[in-house]
Each structure stands twice: as C-alpha cells, then as structure tokens.
Amino acid sequence: MFHHKDPRRLQPLVEHVVEQFNDMDYNGPSSLESVKVLALFQALYTKLEWKFTPWAESTLERFWRELHSEHEDVSAFTYWFAL
C-alpha cells in the first residue's frame, strides 16, 4: 500500500500509523500488540524510502528508548531499525 506512494496522498493512514507507533506501550503485558504496530510501521518506513525522512529523527529517538525492551520480539524490531 505504501510502495512508491507520496505520503501526502495517504496522509490519514500515515498519521494513524505514526500515532499508533508513538502511543504504544512496548513493555506492556502483550508483545503481540506491540509487534503488530511495529510490523505496520516497518512497512511504512521501508516502502516510503527517502520520503520517510520527516519522521526519521523522532522515530530513531523512540526506537532508542525501546532498544532494551522486556519483549524479545520488540527488541528485534528496534535493534534492526537502530542499525
């Protein structure tokens, strides 16, 4: 859905995904909920490529905070992005 698309054309969806990413408690009781949000967010930033640049700095700051998450699945997502 995000592949080679202008984020302005998908603005409501992009805003929703970014909001879910920022509001998620990655150390909550269920890692499945966190991984669902992270998987959708990963699809967003990998498919938008350079168009993701406006969100890159805030995303990196958020990922750094969650790098040592209690959940192994969450840590794997954040570690991959932080590289």
Buried (B, 14 or more C-beta within 10 A) or exposed (E): EBEEBEBEEBEEBBEEBBEBBEEBEBEBEEBEEBBEBBEBBBBBBEBBEEBBEEBEEEBEEBBEEBEEBEBEBBBEBBBEBEE
